[in-house]
Amino acid sequence: MRWAARLARLPLAVAAATAALFGSAHAAGAEELLPEVHIPAAGLPLREAVVTQSSGGSLQTVLRLSAVRLVGPNISLITRVLNGSVPGPTISILPGDRLSIVLENQLGAPLGRDATNNYHHPNSSNLHVHGLHVNPNAPGDDVMGTIVRPGTSSRFEYKLIPDHSPGTYWAHPHHHGSQVMQAGAGAASALLVRDPPGFLSHQLEALQDHVLVLQNLPRAILQKAAKASGDKLFEVDEWELPQDLWLVNGAPMPVLTMKPLEWHRLRFIMAGVSSWLHMDFGDCQVALLAKDGIYINDFPRFIATITLPPGGRADVVLRCSGEGDQVVQSLAAHGNKDVFVGPLLTLRTLGPVVDAGVLLPWKPLSRPTYLQDLRGELTAPDCRCMTPLGLGGNTKWISGHLYEGPKQYLHQWPQDAVAERVISGVDKHTYHQHTWPFQLQDDPAGADPYFKAGDWHDSYQNIVDSQVTVRFSTVDYSGPEIVHCHILSHSDMGMIGVELVRGHGPDACACDLLGEAKPVALVGLPGGKPGHALMFAAASTFLAMLGIGAATMLQVYQTVSNAADYAELPDGQTSSRMPTEPVNAGLVSMI
């Protein structure tokens, strides 16, 4: 009965009101009780994050999302971080390991607005292991169905396949609507999958290894997100934070010292909000080793610059000659659109020359199934869909749609198949794909050696080439595939979608389920004759129209029936009347 349900929610409402009353004492001095995280002055030695490492095939750890005050030279602001530091602790595991992370949300009551496809729920959270090829279903890398509300915790479990690619990944909160206020404001951790013994060449195995987490705090974007979401925590004045503060391992312009001609491995993790980086290394010699946690096939690939979009990673091997300083900086680029221009860190060569010789070619002896080469006619795609990003008037959509819910699917891909995707708009948006990394099928325009056909990515942007064709293998798992722009402000505003990997064979391939809702694979149908295909297409269209009409009527009913209760729902909760499957997508998947 409705009155019983309302009475059952009364204690929660009272608790929320009490927390809102006393928790909002932020202005009355509560912020003075927050722990302080000190941002050092520029020019100090590069500091490394605390490392939490697996042993015996597993790692159990805790990440605590909490509020702190960042203080430093001309810096004073309250923000959200992991385990009381910027960045959070580095998580280190091996292929085949079992990783268990408890996310404790130590933030206050669920203050803030509830408005999908806008900044909202600033204190609700969850966790994404960015780049890992792991189960996308709960309790795994489920970022749409799992919500960790203020004052609660949730355990995330990940089992890496035995031959998972060693490499550089990262972990960050991923609740829709609060990504800018959390991951974009300091809450991020490096995540390394270590190279097993004997995996690398002796030369690479002997290198000094440095993890560099690049984070920025763009004042205007953070202020806008805080205001729009009704956030009562983040507050900053113009004189308390530069317009665009960049930190490397939690410090501005740190110094990494090395000996002349000594090779070092640097792992860059771009954990910034929106700007991309066009990184130059001065007179140092730089060879690309890996991108997005996946080793390239042609190491050493010597490059002058690296292109790092939000969410992207790059592993390089470099050395500098002679004593002195080389500034690693992000340079102006083609059109100078959304690129940060300025210094990031200093490479200082000091001491006796250590000539380690030339870099020797190396590549992995074997690759897992999900990283097998998909180029050429021998691996013709089983399913092919288009994914335009933000074209036309509204620049915050994917495939013509803003985010519509965790079970409103853009495309459906067959399992254990070769999928091909043509993505447009990647000159303006950073395309990120969960669970299944993708392979570039052609050399992009611009002749930048950083991008080559055959390279693998999970986060991709190329400002001189608006379209890219990629392929990926839908192996090992089934379930939701999250796709979104990793410019976090775009994602929070609705530039995120859910796709589905399910079923086998051509009938499991369906594109644009939220649009015309039609299957795209008509090959191999019973009879195999053109007449049958046309009849099948006509029947599919008719059933799809029925499904869309039914879904529309159901949505109208739900909108009316839920209106009275909507304001009473706790932060992040949805009405129990909502269907578990979209009607039109369900009909299409059964055709």
N, C-alpha and C positions, 0 to 999 in steps of 0.2 A: 504494500500500500504506500501511496505517496507520502502520507504524514509520517509513517514509520521510517521511510528512507531519509526524510528530512531530519527526524530526531536522531537517527544514527549518525548523520553528518554534523550534528550540532557541536559535539566536542571538538571536532577538527576545525569548525568555523571559529569557535571560541579561542582555540589555541592559535589559529592564524591571526585573529584580531589582536590577541595579546602580544604575539611576536611582532606584529606590525606596529603596535603602539610603543612597545619598549625597544624593539629591535631598531626602530627608526631613530633612536637616540644618537644616531651618527652625528647630528648637528650639536648634540648636547655633550659631546666629549667622548663618545664611545670609541671614536677612531684612535684616541690616544692609547687605548689598551691593545691595539693591534701590534703584532711583532713587526720589527723593521728589517727590511732587506737593504743592505747598503750597496749602492752602485758606485764603484770606484772611479777615480779620476781617469781621464784618458792617458794613454801612454804607459800603463803598467803592464807587467808580464801577463800573457794569456793564462787564464786559470781554467782548469778542467773540472767538469762536473763530477759529483760523487757517482761511482759505478756500482750498480747492483747486478751481480753476475750469477748465472745458473751453475749448478753442479749436480752431477749424478742424473742428468737428463731432465731436470725440472727447475723451475724458479717460482716461488711464491712471494709476492711483494704487495705493498700497499702504496697507492697514490692518494694523497690527501689534497683535495681542492679547497683552498681557504683564501681569506683576504689578508693582505699584508700592506704595509706602507713602504713604498720604494723611496729611499732617500739617497741623495748624492749631490754633487756640485750642481746647483741650479735645478735640482730635481726633488719633487715631493708630491707623491700621489698615492692613492689607495687603489689597488688592483687585485686580481685573482691569480694565484700561482699554484704550482704543484709542489708539495712537500716543503713549502716555505722558502723556495729558492727560484731564481731566474737564471738559466732554465731549470727544470726539474732534474731529478737524478737520471743518469744514463742507465738504460736497461740492456743487459748483454746476455744473449742466449746462443745456442747452437742449433743447426738444423736437426729436426727430430725431437727437439725439446718440447716439454709441456710448460706453458707459461700461464700462471694464474695471477691476475691483478685484481685486488679489491680497490674499487674507487670509493673513497669516503668523501661525501659532499658535506663539508663543514661550514658551508655558507648559511646565511640566515634564512628567515621565513620566506615563502614564495612571493616576495614582493615583485611588482612589475606587471606589465600589461600582458595580455594573452591575445596575440594578433598574428595568425599565420601569415608567412611571407612578408613579415616586417620584423624589426628587432623586438624580441619578446622573451619572457622567461629567463631573465639574466642570471638567475641563481639555480636553474635546473641544468643538468649536465648528463653526460655519458662519456664513452671512451672509444676512440678509433685508433687502431694500430696501422698507421698510414704506410701502405705499400706491401704489407705482409699478405701472402697468399694463404689465407686461413678461412675457416668456415664462417660464412656471413650470417649464420643463424644464431640466435641466442642459445647458450650464453657466450657465443663467440663475438665476432665483429659486427654486432647488431646495433646500428646507430639510429634507427628509426623506431624500433619497437621498445627498446630499453631506455627508460628515463630514470635518472638518479636525482630525486628531488632533494631539496635542502634538508639537512639533518638525517639523511639516509645513506646507505651504502649498497653497492652491488658488486658481485664477483663476475669478472670476465675471464673465460677460459679459452685458451688457444693451444691447439696441438699442431706443431709444424710438421710437414711431411719430411721424411728422412733426407731427401735431396733438395730441400728448400734452398733457394739461392742465398748464399751469404752476402751481406751487404749492409747498406746504411738506410735505416728507416726512422720513423719517429712516431710518438704517441701524443694525442691531444684530445681535448673535449670536442664533441661533435654534435651537440644538441641543436637542432634547427632553431634559429632565432637568437642563440646566445654565443655563436662561434666567435664573433668579433670581440665580445666582452670577456671571453675566456681564453681561447687559443690565440686570439689576436692581441691580447693584452698581457701575455707573459706565461700562460699555463701550457707548457709544452716540454716534452722530454725526448732526448735522443733514444733510439732503439736500434741496437746493433745485432745482427746475426753474424756471429763470429765465423771466420774461416776455419774449417776443421784442419787438424794437422796434415800437412802434405798437400793441401788443396792449392796453395799458391806456389809460385816459383820460389827458390831460395832467396833470390834477390828481393822480391816483394815482401816475403815473410820477415826479412830482417829490417825493414824500414821502420823508422819512428812514425807512430800513427797518432794523428790529432783529430778530434771531433770538434767542429765549429758550428754552433747553433746560431743562426742569424735571425734576430728578432727586431721588429721596429714597433714603436708606439706612436702612431700617427694621431696627434692630438685632436684634429678636427673630426676624423672618423669616429674616434672613441667617444668624443663629446656628443656627436650626433646619435650614436647607437645608445648611449646611456640615457639621453633625453627621450628618444623614441620608445625605449623599452620600459620607461618608468623606473630605471635603476636608482636605488637609493644608496648605492655603495660607491661607485666611481665618481669622484669629483676632482677636478683639476683646474687651476687657473693658468692664464697665459704665462705668468712668470714662474710657474712651478714645473713646466715641461716644455722643452723645445718643440717646434712645429712638427718635426719628424725625427724622433730619437732612434738611432740604430745601435743595437747592442750585439756583441759577439761573445758568447758564453757569459752574458750578463754584464758586460763592460763595454764602454765606448772606446774605440780605437786601441785595442790591446796590442801588445808586441809579442810576436813569436820569434824566438832567437834560434838560429841554426848556424852551423859551420859552413864556410864557403864550399860550394860544389857538393854538398851533402844532400842526397835525395831524401825527401820526407813525403809521407802520405797525408793528405788533408781531405777530410770528409766534411763537405759543406751541406748543411741542412737549412733550407730556406723556410723559416717558420714565420715569415712576415705576413701582414694583413692583405696588402693589395699591390704594392709596387713590385715590379720584377727587377732583377739585377743583371747588368751587363758587365761582368767582372773582368778587370784587367790586372795583370800581375807585374807591371813594369818590365824590367829587363830580365826577369827570372824565366827559366825554361820550364814549360808546363806540358805535361802529357796527361790526356784524359784516360782514366782507368775504368770508371763505371758511372752509370746514370740511374737514378731512382732505384738504387740497390741491386742493379744487374750489370755484370761485367760486360764490356764491349768485346767484339771479336778481333779487333785490330790494334790492341795495345802494343807499343805506345803510339797513340794518335796525338801528335803535337798540335797544340792549339794556342792562339793568342788570347782568347777570351772564353768565358763560359757564360751561358745564358741560364739563369735560375729564375723560374717563375715561382709564385707562392706555392709551397708544398713540395717543390722539386729538390732533388739532391744531386750532388756531383762529387765523385771521388777523383782527385788528381794526384799525380806524383810530380813534385817540382823541386828545383834547386836554384840557388842564386849564387852568382860569382862575385868575388871581391868583398871586402868589408864595407858595410854601409847599410842604408835602409832602402827598402822598396815598399811603396804604398800600394796595397791592394785596394782598388777603388772601383766603383760602378760608374761607367762612362755613359755619356749621351749616346743614343743609338738612333736608328732610322725613325724619323718622325718624333723622336724623343717623347713617345707616348707612354705615360704611366711607368717610366723607368726612374728609379732613384739615381741621382747623380751626386756622388760624394765619396769620401774615403770610408773604409770599413775596418782595416787593420794594417799593421806594419809588419813586414818581414825583415828581420835584422840579422845580417850575417856578421859573425864575430869569431875570432880565433883562427887556429891553423887550418889550412886547406885540407879537406878530406875528399879527394877525387874518387868517387865511387864508380867511375866509368860510365859507359853508355847503358841505357835501358834495353834489356833484352825482350824480344817479343814473347807474349804469353796470352793464353786464353784458357778458359775452363776445358778440361778434358771431356766433360760431358755436361749436359744440361737436363733439368727435369722436364717432364712432359709438358708442363704449362709454358715452357720457354723454348720449345722446338721451333726451328726456322719455318715460318709460314709463307715465305715468298715463293712465287712461281706457280706454274700451272698444276704441279703435282699436289699442291695443297689448295685447290680451288675452294672458295668458301661455301659452306653449307647454308649460310644465312647472311643476308646483306641488308643493312638498314642505314638510313641517313640520320645524322644528328646535327642539325643546325643550332648554333649558339647565339641567341640574342640578336637575330637579324630583324630588320624592320623597325617599327616604332618603339616597341618595348624591348629594351636591351637586356632584360633580366629573366629570360625564359630559355628553356631547352626543348627543342622539337616543337616549338609553338605553345608551350604550356609552362605556367608557373607550377610550383609544387602543389599537388592535390591530395596527398596522403600516402601513408606507407604501403598501401596495397592498390594504388592507382598506377598501373605500369605503363611506361612509355613504349617499350619493346619487349618481346619475349624471344629468347634465344634457346635453341636446342642444347641439351647437355651433351658433353663429349663431342663437340663439333668445332669446326673452324668458323669463326664469326668475322665478318668484315663490316667495318663501320667507316662511313665517309663523314668527317667532322668539318663543319664550316664555322667561321667566326673565331678561329684560334689566334688570329692576329690581335684580337681585343680581349679575349677571355682565356683563362687557364683551365683547360679541360682535365679533370681528374676522374679516374675510374677505380672503384674499389675492387678488391679480391683478385681480379684477373688483369695483369698488366698487358699492354698492347705493343705491337711491333710496327714500326714505320715501314711502309711498303715501297716507298720511292724516296729519292733524295729531294728534300724540300728546296724551294726556290731560295736564292740568296747565296748559294755556294759557301755557307758557313760550315766548316768541318766539324763543328759541334754536333750537327745533325746529319745522320747518314741512314740510308735504307738499311734495314736489318737491326737498327738500334731499338731497344726496349725502353718504354716509359710507363709511368702511371700518372704523371702530371706533365702536360705539354702546352707550350705556347710558343708561337713563332711570329713575330710582328711583321715579317716580310712575306709571309705566305699564309693566306687566310684559310686554306683548306688542306686537309691531310687525310690520306687513306690509311687505315690501320687494320690489323687483324689480331685476334686473340683466340686462345683455346679455352673453351668452357669445360675444363676437366676438373676432376677431384671433388667438386662441390656442386650442389644445386641450391637455388634459393634466390634471394634478392640481390641485385647488383645496383649499387648506388653510383650515380654519375652526377657531377656538379661542377660548377665553376669554383676554382679554389681561391679566387678573390673573395675573401670571406664575407665582405659586405654584400657582394652579389648573391652568394649562397644564402645568407640570412634573409635576403629580400625575395627569395623564391626561385633562384636559379639552381635548382637541385631537383633530381627526379629519381624514380625507382624503376628498375627493369627486372625481368624475371628470367632466370635460367631454369628451365624445367622441360621434361619430356625429351623424346628422341625422334629423329627423322625430320623430313621436310615439313610435316604438318605442325611441328612445334616452333616453326619460325613465323613470327608475326611482327610487323612493324607498325608504329603509330597507333597503338591500341586506344589512346585517348582522342585520336582524330577520327579518321574514317573507319577505323577498327576492321582491318581486313587481313587475312593471311596473305603472305607474299610468295609462298612456295607452293606452286601448283604442279610441280613435277612429281611423278610417281603415284598419282592418284589412281584409284581403281579404274581400269579400262584404258587409261592413258590416252584417250582420244580428245581432240579439241572440243567436241561437243560436250563431253563429260566435264571438261575443265570449265567451259563457259557456264554450264548448269551449276557446277559447284560454286563458281564465283558469284552467280546470281543468288543462289541460296545463301551464301555467306553474307552477301550484302543485305539481304532481307532480314536474316537473323540478327545481324549487327544493328540494323535500324530498330528492330524490336527491342534489342538490348538497350540501346541508347534511350529509347522512349521510356522503357521501364525504369532505367536508372534515373532519368530526369524526374519521373513521377515520384519515385522513392525518395529522391533528394528533397523535393518540395515538401513531402510529408515529414521527413526528418527535420527539416529546417523549422517547420511550424511547431512540431511536437517537442523539439528540444529547446525552443526559445526561452521557455520559462525556467528551465533548469540550467542553462548555459552559464550564467553568472555564478552559480554555486559550485561548479566543478573545481576541484583542486588543480593546482598548477600542473599542466601537462596531461591531465586526464581527459579521456574522450567518453562520450555517452555510450552506454551499453547498447543503445539501439542501432549504432552504426554497423553496417554490414562488414563481415570479415573479408569479403571479396567484392571488387567492383563488378557490377552486373555485366557491363559490356565486355570487360576483359575476360570474364569467366566464360561468356558465350563464345568469344572468339577462340579461346584456348581449347574449347571442346569441339570446334568445327573440324 
